[in-house]
Amino acid sequence: MHNLEVVSARMLKQYFHQRDALIIDMRSQEEYYQEHLPGAIHIPYENEEDFYRLPREKNIILCCERGSSSLARGKAMVGRGYRVKSVAGGIMACRECGMMH
């Protein structure tokens, strides 16, 4: 059984170019198009079924605006056998680190 790992925004940088990692931006479409993490895939939090279509063999890194929605969705996904990480502080923390595009 996998555990939900929480990673800092600074730690997130190590996953940007890893082939086995998927970075998921869970915010609204408008927020995603305004700015997002490099290489992030957009799946809004409300589209629950789409999260369970992601490949189980990948490291899935969830990022929402502040970190609470990614924690909730991450816990549910871990319960279904996914390898999931949640970004502490979410997009707000990533902005502070200068990672947004």
LUMDREN-179068 format. One record per residue: residue number from 1; residue in one letter; chain; x, z, y of N, C-alpha, C in turn. Coordinates in nm, 4 decimals, padded with zeros to 6 digits. Layout:
REM LUMDREN-179068
[NUM,'a','A',[X,Z,Y],[X,Z,Y],[X,Z,Y]];
...
This chain:
REM LUMDREN-179068
[1,'m','A',[00.0842,00.0000,-00.1187],[00.0000,00.0000,00.0000],[00.0883,00.0000,00.1246]];
[2,'h','A',[00.0536,-00.0818,00.2196],[00.1281,-00.0925,00.3441],[00.0770,00.0087,00.4454]];
[3,'n','A',[00.1620,00.0443,00.5383],[00.1236,00.1329,00.6472],[00.1232,00.0529,00.7760]];
[4,'l','A',[00.0406,00.0954,00.8709],[00.0399,00.0326,01.0016],[00.1583,00.0869,01.0804]];
[5,'e','A',[00.2445,-00.0034,01.1219],[00.3609,00.0347,01.2013],[00.3307,00.0048,01.3471]];
[6,'v','A',[00.3702,00.0942,01.4348],[00.3562,00.0717,01.5785],[00.4944,00.0393,01.6328]];
[7,'v','A',[00.5037,-00.0726,01.7058],[00.6310,-00.1156,01.7628],[00.6200,-00.1170,01.9150]];
[8,'s','A',[00.7314,-00.0939,01.9806],[00.7333,-00.0988,02.1270],[00.7373,-00.2447,02.1718]];
[9,'a','A',[00.7049,-00.2667,02.2984],[00.7127,-00.4019,02.3543],[00.8547,-00.4557,02.3427]];
[10,'r','A',[00.9533,-00.3721,02.3653],[01.0935,-00.4169,02.3546],[01.1270,-00.4595,02.2111]];
[11,'m','A',[01.0755,-00.3861,02.1136],[01.1002,-00.4203,01.9726],[01.0318,-00.5519,01.9344]];
[12,'l','A',[00.9248,-00.5848,02.0039],[00.8489,-00.7061,01.9744],[00.9344,-00.8317,01.9863]];
[13,'k','A',[01.0295,-00.8314,02.0773],[01.1150,-00.9488,02.1000],[01.1817,-00.9985,01.9723]];
[14,'q','A',[01.2124,-00.9086,01.8804],[01.2810,-00.9491,01.7575],[01.1938,-01.0373,01.6678]];
[15,'y','A',[01.0629,-01.0381,01.6908],[00.9722,-01.1163,01.6064],[00.9409,-01.2541,01.6628]];
[16,'f','A',[00.9822,-01.2833,01.7867],[00.9470,-01.4095,01.8510],[00.9877,-01.5323,01.7710]];
[17,'h','A',[01.1009,-01.5298,01.7041],[01.1495,-01.6492,01.6347],[01.1611,-01.6305,01.4842]];
[18,'q','A',[01.0964,-01.5287,01.4309],[01.0999,-01.5069,01.2862],[00.9897,-01.5891,01.2199]];
[19,'r','A',[01.0272,-01.6635,01.1199],[00.9308,-01.7493,01.0506],[00.8225,-01.6717,00.9766]];
[20,'d','A',[00.8548,-01.5495,00.9354],[00.7566,-01.4727,00.8591],[00.6697,-01.3841,00.9485]];
[21,'a','A',[00.6740,-01.4059,01.0791],[00.5962,-01.3235,01.1721],[00.4934,-01.4069,01.2476]];
[22,'l','A',[00.3739,-01.3499,01.2619],[00.2689,-01.4099,01.3442],[00.2316,-01.3092,01.4518]];
[23,'i','A',[00.2455,-01.3490,01.5771],[00.2059,-01.2627,01.6881],[00.0668,-01.3061,01.7312]];
[24,'i','A',[-00.0257,-01.2117,01.7284],[-00.1654,-01.2404,01.7588],[-00.2054,-01.1720,01.8891]];
[25,'d','A',[-00.2535,-01.2504,01.9842],[-00.3061,-01.1993,02.1104],[-00.4569,-01.1851,02.0923]];
[26,'m','A',[-00.5068,-01.0623,02.1031],[-00.6459,-01.0312,02.0723],[-00.7377,-01.0284,02.1951]];
[27,'r','A',[-00.6864,-01.0632,02.3101],[-00.7655,-01.0538,02.4326],[-00.8631,-01.1713,02.4455]];
[28,'s','A',[-00.9361,-01.1754,02.5554],[-01.0317,-01.2837,02.5778],[-00.9583,-01.4158,02.5987]];
[29,'q','A',[-01.0316,-01.5249,02.5860],[-00.9737,-01.6573,02.6041],[-00.9179,-01.6736,02.7459]];
[30,'e','A',[-00.9906,-01.6238,02.8442],[-00.9459,-01.6342,02.9828],[-00.8141,-01.5603,03.0036]];
[31,'e','A',[-00.8055,-01.4404,02.9491],[-00.6826,-01.3615,02.9622],[-00.5653,-01.4300,02.8927]];
[32,'y','A',[-00.5917,-01.4846,02.7747],[-00.4862,-01.5532,02.6989],[-00.4332,-01.6739,02.7759]];
[33,'y','A',[-00.5234,-01.7562,02.8301],[-00.4795,-01.8758,02.9028],[-00.4106,-01.8422,03.0342]];
[34,'q','A',[-00.4445,-01.7291,03.0906],[-00.3795,-01.6870,03.2150],[-00.2326,-01.6533,03.1897]];
[35,'e','A',[-00.2069,-01.5787,03.0825],[-00.0702,-01.5443,03.0422],[-00.0732,-01.4919,02.8992]];
[36,'h','A',[00.0347,-01.5186,02.8265],[00.0441,-01.4679,02.6896],[00.1905,-01.4611,02.6462]];
[37,'l','A',[00.2105,-01.3967,02.5349],[00.3451,-01.3829,02.4781],[00.3927,-01.5168,02.4233]];
[38,'p','A',[00.5228,-01.5434,02.4272],[00.5755,-01.6685,02.3721],[00.5383,-01.6831,02.2241]];
[39,'g','A',[00.4777,-01.7954,02.1903],[00.4433,-01.8238,02.0515],[00.3226,-01.7500,01.9969]];
[40,'a','A',[00.2531,-01.6748,02.0806],[00.1376,-01.5974,02.0333],[00.0197,-01.6885,01.9990]];
[41,'i','A',[-00.0504,-01.6501,01.8958],[-00.1728,-01.7176,01.8531],[-00.2897,-01.6380,01.9099]];
[42,'h','A',[-00.3906,-01.7082,01.9580],[-00.5057,-01.6389,02.0157],[-00.6166,-01.6228,01.9128]];
[43,'i','A',[-00.6493,-01.4971,01.8819],[-00.7678,-01.4645,01.8020],[-00.8353,-01.3477,01.8734]];
[44,'p','A',[-00.9492,-01.3708,01.9382],[-01.0169,-01.2608,02.0077],[-01.0581,-01.1499,01.9101]];
[45,'y','A',[-01.0544,-01.0280,01.9577],[-01.0886,-00.9115,01.8767],[-01.2239,-00.9287,01.8075]];
[46,'e','A',[-01.3194,-00.9880,01.8766],[-01.4555,-01.0028,01.8240],[-01.4632,-01.0951,01.7024]];
[47,'n','A',[-01.3661,-01.1831,01.6842],[-01.3669,-01.2785,01.5727],[-01.3068,-01.2149,01.4473]];
[48,'e','A',[-01.3694,-01.1110,01.4005],[-01.3153,-01.0312,01.2904],[-01.2793,-01.1132,01.1676]];
[49,'e','A',[-01.3651,-01.2058,01.1278],[-01.3394,-01.2829,01.0059],[-01.2116,-01.3660,01.0155]];
[50,'d','A',[-01.1741,-01.4086,01.1357],[-01.0519,-01.4889,01.1527],[-00.9249,-01.4096,01.1198]];
[51,'f','A',[-00.9275,-01.2797,01.1425],[-00.8110,-01.1972,01.1108],[-00.7854,-01.1933,00.9605]];
[52,'y','A',[-00.8932,-01.2003,00.8825],[-00.8797,-01.1928,00.7377],[-00.8545,-01.3289,00.6731]];
[53,'r','A',[-00.8352,-01.4305,00.7567],[-00.7930,-01.5622,00.7092],[-00.6431,-01.5807,00.7277]];
[54,'l','A',[-00.5787,-01.4862,00.7922],[-00.4343,-01.4938,00.8134],[-00.3611,-01.4735,00.6809]];
[55,'p','A',[-00.2456,-01.5362,00.6629],[-00.1716,-01.5226,00.5367],[-00.1172,-01.3815,00.5158]];
[56,'r','A',[-00.1438,-01.3265,00.4000],[-00.1017,-01.1895,00.3684],[00.0495,-01.1744,00.3568]];
[57,'e','A',[00.1203,-01.2843,00.3323],[00.2656,-01.2737,00.3146],[00.3412,-01.2659,00.4475]];
[58,'k','A',[00.2724,-01.2845,00.5581],[00.3360,-01.2797,00.6901],[00.3323,-01.1378,00.7481]];
[59,'n','A',[00.4270,-01.1103,00.8365],[00.4214,-00.9896,00.9192],[00.3312,-01.0236,01.0370]];
[60,'i','A',[00.2228,-00.9523,01.0501],[00.1264,-00.9797,01.1562],[00.1433,-00.8748,01.2642]];
[61,'i','A',[00.1687,-00.9208,01.3856],[00.1880,-00.8303,01.4983],[00.0704,-00.8493,01.5918]];
[62,'l','A',[-00.0092,-00.7454,01.6065],[-00.1292,-00.7506,01.6890],[-00.1009,-00.6951,01.8274]];
[63,'c','A',[-00.1527,-00.7638,01.9293],[-00.1337,-00.7190,02.0668],[-00.2642,-00.7371,02.1435]];
[64,'c','A',[-00.3149,-00.6297,02.2013],[-00.4332,-00.6337,02.2860],[-00.3900,-00.5935,02.4276]];
[65,'e','A',[-00.4826,-00.5628,02.5147],[-00.4451,-00.5313,02.6529],[-00.3669,-00.4007,02.6635]];
[66,'r','A',[-00.4164,-00.2932,02.5966],[-00.3528,-00.1621,02.6115],[-00.3006,-00.1010,02.4816]];
[67,'g','A',[-00.3390,-00.1552,02.3678],[-00.2887,-00.1046,02.2407],[-00.3913,-00.0394,02.1510]];
[68,'s','A',[-00.5099,-00.0060,02.2020],[-00.6076,00.0646,02.1182],[-00.6834,-00.0293,02.0243]];
[69,'s','A',[-00.7203,-00.1479,02.0700],[-00.7919,-00.2424,01.9831],[-00.7015,-00.2930,01.8713]];
[70,'s','A',[-00.5744,-00.3141,01.9024],[-00.4825,-00.3598,01.7981],[-00.4603,-00.2512,01.6933]];
[71,'l','A',[-00.4619,-00.1272,01.7346],[-00.4511,-00.0165,01.6380],[-00.5706,-00.0150,01.5440]];
[72,'a','A',[-00.6897,-00.0279,01.6004],[-00.8121,-00.0240,01.5190],[-00.8159,-00.1406,01.4206]];
[73,'r','A',[-00.7913,-00.2622,01.4702],[-00.7946,-00.3796,01.3822],[-00.6803,-00.3720,01.2811]];
[74,'g','A',[-00.5650,-00.3258,01.3239],[-00.4504,-00.3140,01.2337],[-00.4770,-00.2201,01.1180]];
[75,'k','A',[-00.5378,-00.1054,01.1459],[-00.5702,-00.0098,01.0386],[-00.6638,-00.0726,00.9361]];
[76,'a','A',[-00.7625,-00.1467,00.9845],[-00.8561,-00.2126,00.8923],[-00.7845,-00.3176,00.8076]];
[77,'m','A',[-00.6946,-00.3923,00.8691],[-00.6229,-00.4964,00.7949],[-00.5271,-00.4374,00.6924]];
[78,'v','A',[-00.4586,-00.3297,00.7284],[-00.3699,-00.2618,00.6340],[-00.4495,-00.2173,00.5122]];
[79,'g','A',[-00.5704,-00.1704,00.5350],[-00.6582,-00.1293,00.4256],[-00.6920,-00.2421,00.3301]];
[80,'r','A',[-00.6762,-00.3645,00.3765],[-00.7031,-00.4824,00.2932],[-00.5738,-00.5489,00.2441]];
[81,'g','A',[-00.4619,-00.4790,00.2594],[-00.3373,-00.5275,00.2021],[-00.2486,-00.6125,00.2916]];
[82,'y','A',[-00.2777,-00.6183,00.4200],[-00.1943,-00.6951,00.5131],[-00.0771,-00.6108,00.5633]];
[83,'r','A',[00.0316,-00.6795,00.5997],[00.1470,-00.6146,00.6643],[00.1270,-00.6317,00.8150]];
[84,'v','A',[00.0921,-00.5231,00.8811],[00.0530,-00.5312,01.0214],[00.1329,-00.4343,01.1066]];
[85,'k','A',[00.1628,-00.4811,01.2278],[00.2247,-00.3972,01.3298],[00.1380,-00.4065,01.4543]];
[86,'s','A',[00.1300,-00.2982,01.5285],[00.0555,-00.2938,01.6534],[00.1541,-00.2666,01.7667]];
[87,'v','A',[00.1381,-00.3370,01.8775],[00.2281,-00.3194,01.9910],[00.1783,-00.2032,02.0779]];
[88,'a','A',[00.2598,-00.0996,02.0863],[00.2254,00.0183,02.1676],[00.2162,-00.0223,02.3141]];
[89,'g','A',[00.1065,00.0118,02.3780],[00.0887,-00.0215,02.5188],[00.0417,-00.1634,02.5422]];
[90,'g','A',[00.0346,-00.2440,02.4370],[-00.0195,-00.3786,02.4434],[00.0457,-00.4697,02.5456]];
[91,'i','A',[-00.0350,-00.5603,02.5971],[00.0122,-00.6599,02.6939],[00.0632,-00.5915,02.8204]];
[92,'m','A',[00.0032,-00.4798,02.8559],[00.0505,-00.4069,02.9756],[00.1972,-00.3710,02.9612]];
[93,'a','A',[00.2368,-00.3219,02.8455],[00.3769,-00.2856,02.8201],[00.4649,-00.4107,02.8175]];
[94,'c','A',[00.4118,-00.5201,02.7632],[00.4894,-00.6452,02.7586],[00.5138,-00.6990,02.8996]];
[95,'r','A',[00.4134,-00.6861,02.9856],[00.4306,-00.7273,03.1257],[00.5434,-00.6498,03.1910]];
[96,'e','A',[00.5447,-00.5197,03.1672],[00.6495,-00.4339,03.2257],[00.7886,-00.4749,03.1793]];
[97,'c','A',[00.7976,-00.5320,03.0592],[00.9268,-00.5774,03.0051],[00.9583,-00.7218,03.0442]];
[98,'g','A',[00.8682,-00.7865,03.1176],[00.8914,-00.9233,03.1625],[00.8789,-01.0288,03.0550]];
[99,'m','A',[00.7939,-01.0061,02.9547],[00.7826,-01.0989,02.8423],[00.6708,-01.2006,02.8535]];
[100,'m','A',[00.5844,-01.1891,02.9503],[00.4657,-01.2738,02.9548],[00.4961,-01.4127,03.0106]];
[101,'h','A',[00.4268,-01.5134,02.9550],[00.4396,-01.6535,03.0020],[00.3039,-01.7056,03.0390]];
